Amino acid sequence: MITKHTNRLIESTSPYLLQHAHNPVDWYEWGEDALLKAKQEDKPILVSIGYSSCHWCHVMEREVFEKEDMAAKMNEYLVCIKVDREERPDIDQIYMDAVQAMGQHGGWPLNVFLTPDQKPFYGGTYFPPQQWLQVLEGINRAFRERRSEVDESAEQFAQHLATQDIQRFTRTAESADLRNNLNAAFQKLEPAFDKVWGGLDKAPKFIMPSIWLWLLRYHHLSGNQGALDQTILTLKKVAMGGIYDQLGGGFARYSVDGYWFAPHFEKMLYDNAQLMSLYAEAYAITKDDEFLSVLNETFEWLQTEMMHPEGGFYSALDADSEGVEGKFYVWTKDELAALLGNDFDLFATYFSVKAEGNWEHGQNILFRAIDDDKFLEKTNQEKKAWKQKLRSYKDKLLAVRDKRIKPGLDDKIILGWNAMMVAGLADAYKYTGSEKFLKAALKNMEFIEREMCDVTSLYRSFKGKRSNTHAFLDDYAYFIQACVRLYQVTFNDYWLRRAEVFVSHTIDNFLDSSDGFFHYASKYGEKLIAQKKEIFDNVIPSSNSVMAQNLFQVGVLLDKDEWKQMTIRMVESLGYLITNEPNYMSNWGIVFAEIRKGMAEVAFVGDQANEDLLAFANRYEPFALTMGTRHTSDLPLMQGKVALNGKDTIYVCYNKSCQRPVHTVAEAYEQLLQ
């Protein structure tokens, strides 16, 4: 039974919606009940969208949604719907586009007012209390007194949202030469580099992993040292910054400044998943111990803070604890001095601790202003001894920090983000050889298949039980990617066959045959007022770019030319944007390079096939797809490939044309086309 201070959201599986379950607002989840009520009572709809670790969402809840007077007006004037953007990104995409079309900046909380038939007519992000009251009165008055104007405006926005804009962006690259296109993209991107602090020269500073993954491939093909230098500088500075948890591992979403110092403290699974891949690739190139430490520390954080007992990974850690942003992570000088005693001065030098605090309210964010070599020289420390001291300091502080009230945990498990982490863990295993990464990846995939998969259908999220929301394109795309990455490091044909099944399902359920791109939501799912397509890469690569890469790589591995041709049509049609807007097309740039360069097919056969793969991965070869078997495989490209003369054998092929079989990794390297 719903009481005054327990609303319908109490039945939700979303941690964000559950946070609002005791508001006096008569909240509904998105669904038929709310939409029907709006039509029957002819009331405008408020769609209020956020997520559990969103700082300003919490602020607006405290200031507005928990207040009786505000709630009374909302309940009188509106049908109020709460949406978790992470569970229903399809709804979030539509109404975020609407607010931006209204000339407003996007962000969360997102509050959008709709007509009873779901068409938006007004919206914004965070509203302080007095402004919110004015908005409520204005909405109510306009809906009663100027209804025709409201309906006309809403219809215009609905038509805008329904217009597919892919055709506006399709234009092939100006040159057919891969090197010219890559150089053109780099020249567009280079002026935005921050040559001092790494990353791009702006604040707030997001890491944007796919940009640096693209640059590593560009360097590999072009030999451009500036591309590698900027990437390594970025990864070094990020690992030294407050954006990286210097004690416990793991990365925050972004820094509010231009030098990675003060983060917005929430930690998201999707950032950390991509950064596992990025630091693993950087380690493959540099063999830098610091990059290996980042991988190991972030893995420990995942295991201790983010892992469901049965193997899935939770979505996010909040920025706030006890209602204060960053409180869990920061330290006063007196706290540190009491814990570290005579070692305090050394620690303070290393982590930029100040007596008055290096942040606000006398607090210190642990942050390394100078690299280890300069620190060791400045303090006359021996490297190995210092590493042991540093580990003891971290352990001591972590023991104290673990007793603090922890930030809120969003413990729902999102399929796409988990699949991203599977790929990140597979990459970490590939380039370090550490079995712990592979074991965690396999355990995660077993969880996904057991709890979030039904024959060929995937489900978006899990919290105690799987949600009723079917998966979206990004979930399918990242799941397929995870299967492909797992196959390439395990040589278990099962994973590649799973990728094949889900590629077919995605084509059947998401492809728009009129333009060759994929809808974000299934063609056969719930009908919203618009069907969106993700094209531009952002903090997370777009689902269409990931799907394009899947089609190409699975097409190569399973010898399916029609899938490769689908990728070529998608990527080539965006060639002009890829070379002229690399900041927003970085993952597309990776796929563009893969199809233009061509992917080597490297097959390992014999009892040591998996060990030979790890030896092969000791060198960074991003344009090689690996396959293999200890004995036999029925995969099409493995036909006829055997261990010759009882010796482990490696076959290097391009477009199904193979060079002479060899028996050592060194010989295989020589056969790769540069």
Residue, then its C-alpha position, 0 to 999 in steps of 0.5 A: m500500500i502506498t503511504k504519503h511518504t512511500n511512493r511507487l518507486i519503492e518497487s523499483t530495482s534502480p538505486y536512483l529511483l529507490q533514493h526517491a521512494h520516500n519523497p512526498v512527490d507522487w512519483y511513477e516509473w516510466g510506463e503505461d500507468a503514468l502515461l495513461k493517467a496523463k491522458q485520462e486527466d489531461k495533465p502535463i507530464l514531468v519527466s525527471i531524469g538522473y542517476s544515483s551518483c549525480h551530485w546535483c540530482h541529490v541537491m535538487e532532491r533535498e531542496v525540492f522533491e523532499k519538500e511538502d509544499m513543492a510536492a503538493k504543487m507537483n502532484e496537483y499540476l503534473v503526472c510526475i515520472k522519475v527515470d534512471r538514465e542508466e536504466r533507460p538511456d533511450i528515454d534520456q537521449i530523446y529528452m536530452d536532445a529536446v532540451q538542447a533543441m530548446g537552447q539549453h545546456g544539457g546535463w543532469p538532473l534533467n527535468v522536461f515537461l511533456t504534453p500527455d502524448q509525450k511531446p516536450f514543450y519546456g525543460g532544463t536541468y537543475f532548478p533551485p527551489q524558488q525558480w522551481l515554484q515559478v516554473l510549476e506555476g508557469i507550466n500550470r498557467a500556460f497549460r490551462e490558458r495557452r494550450s494551443e501554443v503549448d501543443e504547437s510548440a511541442e509538435q515542433f520539438a517532436q518533429h525535430l526529434a523524429t528527424q534522423d540526421i545521419q544523412r547530414f553527416t555522410r560524406t566520404a573522405e577527401s583522400a583514398d590514401l590511409r596515411n593522408n587521412l590519418n595525418a589530416a585527423f592528427q593535424k586537426l586534433e594536435p592543436a587541442f593538446d595540453k602539452v604540459w598536463g596532458g589530455l586536451d587543453k580545456a577544463p573540466k578535463f575528461i580523460m576521453p580514452s578512445i582518443w588516446l587509443w586512436l593515437l596509439r594506433y596512429h603512432h603505430l602506423s605513422g611513426n609520429q612520435g608526437a602522438l605517442d608522447q602526448t598519449i604517454l604524457t596524458l596517462k602519466k599525468v592522469a595517474m599522478g592526479g587527484i582524478y586517480d585514487q592514489l590510495g585505493g586505485g580507480f579513476a573518477r569521472y573528470s577533474v574540474d580543473g585543467y591539471w587532473f587535480a580536483p576530481h568530481f569524485e564519482k567513479m563510474l564503471y565505464d570509465n575504468a573499463q576503458l582505462m584498463s584497455l588504455y593502460a594495458e596497451a600503453y604498457a605493451i608499448t612502454k613496459d612502464d611499471e607505473f602503468l602496470s601498477v595502475l592496472n593492478e591497483t584499479f583491479e584491486w579496487l574493482q574486486t573490493e568495492m565494485m564486484h558482486p559476489e557472483g562476478g558482475f560489477y556494480s555501476a558507480l560509486d557516488a561522489d558524496s559521503e555524509g552529504v559532502e562531496g569527496k569527504f571519503y577521499v580527502w585528508t587534513k594535515d593533522e590526520l596524516a601527521a598523526l598517522l605517519g609520524n616521522d614519515f609525514d614530511l616525506f609523504a607530504t612531499y610526495f603527495s603535495v600535502k599542505a598544512e593549510g590544505n591543498w583543496e577547500h576547507g583545509q583538506n588535501i587531495l592526494f596528488r603527485a606534482i612531480d614524477d617518481d624520478k624527480f622525487l627520488e632525486k629530490t629526497n635522496q631515496e632509493k627506488k626499491a626502498w621507497k616503493q616499500k615505504l609507499r606501500s606501507y603508507k598506503d596500507k596504513l591510510l587505507a585501513v583508516r579510510d575503510k572505517r569512514i562512511k563510504p560513498g553511496l554505491d549504485d549496485k545495479i549491474i548494467l550489461g553494456w558497462n560490464a561487457m566493457m569491463v570484460a574487454g578491459l580485463a581481457d586486454a589487461y590479461k593479454y598484455t601483462g599475462s596475469e591470470k587474475f584479469l582473465k579469471a575475473a573477465l570469465k567470471n563476469m561473462e558467466f554472470i552476464e550469461r546466467e543472469m542477463c541473457d535469455v537465448t538470444s536476448l539480452y537485458r539492460s540491468f540487474k539488481g537482485k533480479r534482471s530488469n524487465t528492460h530489454a538491452f539497447l544497442d550499446d549493450y549488444a555491441y559491447f557484449i559482442q566486443a567482449c566475446v570477440r576479445l575473450y575468443q582472441v585470448t582464450f581460443n575458446d570457439y564458444w565465444l566467437r560463436r556467441a558473437e556470431v549469434f548476437v551479431s545476427h540478432t542485432i542486425d535483425n532487431f536494430l538495423d535501419s536498412s534505409d541507411g545501414f546504421f543501427h537504431y539505439a533501441s530495438k525496432y520491435g520494442e516500446k514505441l517512443i516519440a523518436q528512434k535515435k541513433e548514436i553516431f558521435d563518440n564521446v566519453i563512451p564510444s558510440s554504439n554504432s562505431v562499436m557495432a561497426q568494429n564488431l561487424f568487421q572483426v567478426g566478419v574477418l574471423l568467421d569469413k563473412d564478407e557481407w558483415k565486412q561490407m556493412t562496416i565498410r559502407m558505414v565507415e566510408s560514408l563517415g570518412y569526411l567526419i572521421t578525418n575532420e572531427p577526430n575529437y568526436m569520431s575517435n573510435w570510428g577512426i580506429v575502425f577506419a584504420e582497421i578496414r583501410k590498413g587491413m587486419a592480419e589474421v594470426a593463427f596459433v596451432g599446437d600445445q603451446a598456442n595460448e602461451d605463444l599468443l602471450a609471447f606475441a602480445n609482448r609487442y604491440e600489434p593492434f592490427a592483428l586478430t588472433m585465433g588458435t587451437r591446441h588441437t583442432s577447430d571448426l572455424p573457417l579460417m582455421q581449416g587446414k591449419v595444423a601443427l607442422n611436424g609436431k611443432d607449434t606453428i604460427y600462420v600469418c595471413y591477410n584476407k585469407s592469403c597466408q604466408r609460409p607457416v613459422h614456428t617462432v613469434a619472432e618469425a611471425y613478427e617479420q611477416l606482419l605488413q607494416 
